[in-house]
């Protein structure tokens, strides 16, 4: 992901059936960190207080490429739509 805008960008995971989400993002020294959230975890585990899951990507003006990983678990059949954009 690259961000050529003047706003922070987010990844929206558009399903309330995502029981568990492991969001891997690049941290310092190019080591990946993981943030765990999902419908089966406390609401306080969410980055932004919405019913779906908004995960922070590049900040405003971060034009260099960053790679993110997402692992999703549930026991229900579902489609998992993604959308990248600003608030």
C-alpha positions, 0 to 999 in steps of 0.5 A, a space after each residue: 500500500 502507498 498513500 499519496 493523499 493528505 489523509 490517513 488511510 484505513 482498511 475496512 473489513 466489511 463483515 461482522 462475522 469475522 470472529 477473529 482477525 489478526 492484523 500484521 503490520 510493519 513495526 520498527 526495524 522492519 519487524 511485524 507486529 500483530 494486533 488481534 481483534 474480531 467479533 468474539 473479542 472485546 469491543 475495546 480491541 478495535 482501532 476505531 469504534 464502528 461495527 465493522 473492522 477498520 484497520 489503520 494503514 499508511 498515514 498521510 503522505 507515506 508514499 513508500 510501500 508497506 505490506 500488511 497481512 490479515 488472518 481471519 477466522 470464523 466457522 460461518 460461510 461468508 464473503 469478506 469484502 475489503 475497502 481501502 480509503 480515508 475516513 
